Amino acid sequence: MVLTSLVLAAILALVIGAMVFGLSMAVYTYRRYRGQLLVTCPETLKPAAVRVNAMNAAKKAAIGKDQIRLQQFSRWPERPNCGQDCLGQVQADPEACLVWNIVSEWYQGKSCAFCQKPFIELHWHDRHPALLAPDRTAIQWNEISPEKLPEVFETHLPICWNCYIAETFRREHPELVLDRPWDRGAGGEYAPKAETTPEENSRANHA
């Protein structure tokens, strides 16, 4: 009787252990492959945006199978029979393929083209940093198709959220904008120049 109880307890422990292990592998796999990813298409050798079916991969991982498939691909539907060979890049290093990580790495060490404030920590949920195009128009990076980002990074300058808002307002409502000259402060920050009277200007010109 005691032996039977011990055997049942051992079997139950093994079952629970297998379930916990399977669940942990499912959670790990889901977190590993979720999110928008950027890869190099083996066929065109150009950037392509993909999204792995992370939920299905998690289910496979729970039963000990390491298998991932694409859920979204920027070349669909014109390339429906894709062999999904790019998944090798994702499996090798999904963190390096994650769009957010690629964007964060690009902004790291740079400063806003307008206010010169350095980019220290980016937040994915709000106040996205933006980009300044050669024609001086501003656009947020997440408004650009992920597969276009590497090309855009070559020609655009980084700007912070505050300057993006200011420049957007300037472009949309130029009649409401009053330009003022700015000086650099002691800490490198920009501050409005002190207004001078006509008498002060006259004295400065004759000094």
Wavefront OBJ file of the C-alpha trace (Angstrom):
o trace
v 0.000 0.000 0.000
v 2.816 2.370 0.974
v 4.793 1.420 -2.138
v 1.794 2.056 -4.339
v 1.310 5.472 -2.781
v 4.978 6.323 -3.347
v 4.766 5.266 -7.006
v 1.631 7.359 -7.547
v 3.277 10.324 -5.840
v 6.346 9.959 -8.041
v 4.200 9.773 -11.190
v 2.220 12.816 -10.103
v 5.437 14.713 -9.409
v 6.758 13.831 -12.869
v 3.523 14.921 -14.525
v 3.487 18.240 -12.652
v 7.154 18.774 -13.411
v 6.572 18.109 -17.120
v 3.642 20.512 -17.157
v 5.632 23.257 -15.422
v 8.569 22.738 -17.774
v 6.301 22.786 -20.827
v 4.576 25.951 -19.631
v 7.881 27.678 -18.935
v 9.162 26.760 -22.402
v 5.949 28.060 -23.958
v 6.252 31.407 -22.163
v 9.942 31.683 -23.028
v 9.312 30.928 -26.710
v 6.404 33.351 -26.951
v 8.441 36.185 -25.462
v 11.427 35.268 -27.631
v 9.596 35.548 -30.953
v 6.908 38.156 -30.373
v 7.073 41.597 -31.990
v 7.922 43.049 -35.390
v 11.180 41.722 -36.796
v 13.500 42.951 -39.531
v 15.462 40.432 -41.604
v 17.372 40.303 -44.870
v 15.325 38.481 -47.492
v 17.525 35.656 -48.881
v 15.890 36.066 -52.282
v 16.209 39.835 -52.790
v 18.982 40.530 -50.245
v 16.921 43.509 -49.110
v 15.339 44.276 -45.718
v 11.974 42.640 -45.077
v 9.592 42.996 -42.149
v 8.229 39.795 -40.652
v 6.236 38.649 -37.682
v 6.515 35.120 -36.313
v 3.430 33.212 -35.229
v 4.591 33.385 -31.622
v 1.483 31.748 -30.174
v 1.821 28.700 -32.384
v 5.552 28.510 -31.641
v 4.750 28.586 -27.917
v 2.302 25.698 -28.296
v 4.927 23.672 -30.162
v 7.552 24.456 -27.516
v 5.217 23.208 -24.760
v 5.418 19.702 -26.266
v 9.134 19.873 -26.952
v 9.119 21.022 -30.592
v 11.235 23.944 -31.778
v 9.285 25.081 -34.816
v 8.419 28.600 -35.973
v 6.515 29.899 -38.995
v 5.780 33.352 -40.326
v 2.498 35.046 -39.526
v 3.182 38.259 -41.455
v 5.640 39.110 -44.218
v 6.065 42.475 -45.967
v 6.364 40.723 -49.354
v 3.004 39.000 -49.066
v 0.755 38.587 -51.003
v 2.999 39.031 -54.098
v 5.288 36.253 -52.763
v 2.827 33.746 -51.235
v 5.014 30.666 -51.758
v 8.001 32.008 -49.870
v 10.206 29.267 -48.420
v 10.602 31.279 -45.183
v 14.378 30.755 -45.248
v 14.774 34.048 -43.375
v 13.588 32.282 -40.220
v 17.150 31.061 -39.760
v 18.167 34.639 -38.986
v 15.354 34.941 -36.463
v 16.202 31.688 -34.712
v 19.891 32.599 -34.540
v 19.327 35.952 -32.805
v 15.743 37.208 -32.475
v 16.817 40.129 -30.288
v 19.028 41.497 -33.065
v 16.104 41.259 -35.511
v 13.598 43.038 -33.280
v 12.652 46.364 -34.887
v 12.529 48.180 -31.559
v 16.086 47.075 -30.725
v 17.333 48.161 -34.161
v 15.721 51.582 -33.719
v 17.060 51.982 -30.181
v 20.583 51.114 -31.321
v 20.394 53.682 -34.128
v 19.345 56.503 -31.778
v 21.893 55.533 -29.120
v 24.753 58.033 -28.895
v 22.970 60.589 -31.098
v 21.506 63.974 -30.207
v 18.430 65.820 -31.422
v 19.200 67.777 -34.592
v 17.347 70.793 -33.164
v 17.853 71.072 -29.408
v 21.005 68.910 -29.201
v 19.542 66.933 -26.297
v 21.111 63.439 -26.287
v 18.955 60.332 -26.601
v 19.506 58.360 -23.411
v 16.523 56.040 -23.005
v 13.730 55.460 -25.498
v 10.172 54.574 -24.494
v 8.187 52.313 -26.781
v 4.759 53.211 -25.376
v 4.762 57.021 -25.743
v 6.782 60.069 -26.843
v 8.407 58.277 -29.744
v 11.509 59.972 -31.141
v 11.215 61.193 -34.692
v 13.199 61.810 -37.859
v 13.979 64.910 -39.884
v 13.900 64.395 -43.642
v 16.200 66.207 -46.101
v 13.242 68.446 -47.057
v 12.983 69.456 -43.341
v 9.720 67.620 -42.731
v 9.447 65.650 -39.488
v 7.998 62.164 -39.135
v 7.890 59.631 -36.312
v 9.936 56.494 -36.907
v 6.968 54.196 -36.219
v 5.068 55.802 -39.100
v 7.605 54.324 -41.517
v 7.325 50.764 -42.820
v 9.913 48.691 -40.911
v 11.538 47.390 -44.101
v 12.182 51.020 -45.149
v 13.899 52.024 -41.901
v 17.501 51.093 -42.876
v 17.220 53.238 -46.004
v 15.594 56.117 -44.115
v 18.277 56.047 -41.416
v 20.862 56.808 -44.106
v 19.288 60.140 -45.076
v 17.345 61.388 -42.037
v 18.434 63.057 -38.806
v 17.169 62.169 -35.312
v 14.928 64.597 -33.461
v 13.258 64.325 -30.068
v 9.541 64.200 -29.373
v 9.316 67.825 -28.215
v 11.025 69.173 -31.317
v 8.897 66.919 -33.498
v 5.752 68.447 -32.002
v 7.139 71.961 -32.410
v 8.197 71.439 -36.025
v 4.899 69.787 -36.922
v 2.998 72.740 -35.467
v 5.311 75.151 -37.326
v 4.623 73.384 -40.629
v 0.866 73.136 -40.149
v 0.306 76.600 -38.619
v 3.087 78.923 -39.830
v 0.873 81.962 -39.275
v 0.855 81.256 -35.528
v 4.612 80.839 -35.140
v 6.897 83.641 -33.941
v 10.580 82.904 -34.483
v 12.962 84.049 -31.778
v 16.776 83.864 -31.779
v 18.337 81.404 -29.366
v 21.607 81.187 -27.450
v 23.366 78.146 -26.001
v 23.313 78.039 -22.202
v 26.127 76.978 -19.875
v 24.950 73.372 -19.966
v 24.675 73.281 -23.754
v 20.907 73.814 -23.701
v 19.143 76.316 -25.922
v 17.577 79.389 -24.302
v 15.888 82.449 -25.839
v 18.130 85.438 -26.336
v 17.356 88.360 -24.056
v 15.429 91.050 -25.839
v 17.255 94.371 -26.210
v 15.864 97.873 -26.548
v 16.634 100.096 -29.550
v 18.838 102.242 -27.282
v 20.893 99.206 -26.280
v 21.275 98.181 -29.908
v 22.414 101.684 -30.826
v 25.016 101.752 -28.046
v 26.277 98.302 -29.092
v 26.627 99.423 -32.712
v 28.680 102.501 -31.730
v 30.815 100.705 -29.178
l 1 2 3 4 5 6 7 8 9 10 11 12 13 14 15 16 17 18 19 20 21 22 23 24 25 26 27 28 29 30 31 32 33 34 35 36 37 38 39 40 41 42 43 44 45 46 47 48 49 50 51 52 53 54 55 56 57 58 59 60 61 62 63 64 65 66 67 68 69 70 71 72 73 74 75 76 77 78 79 80 81 82 83 84 85 86 87 88 89 90 91 92 93 94 95 96 97 98 99 100 101 102 103 104 105 106 107 108 109 110 111 112 113 114 115 116 117 118 119 120 121 122 123 124 125 126 127 128 129 130 131 132 133 134 135 136 137 138 139 140 141 142 143 144 145 146 147 148 149 150 151 152 153 154 155 156 157 158 159 160 161 162 163 164 165 166 167 168 169 170 171 172 173 174 175 176 177 178 179 180 181 182 183 184 185 186 187 188 189 190 191 192 193 194 195 196 197 198 199 200 201 202 203 204 205 206 207
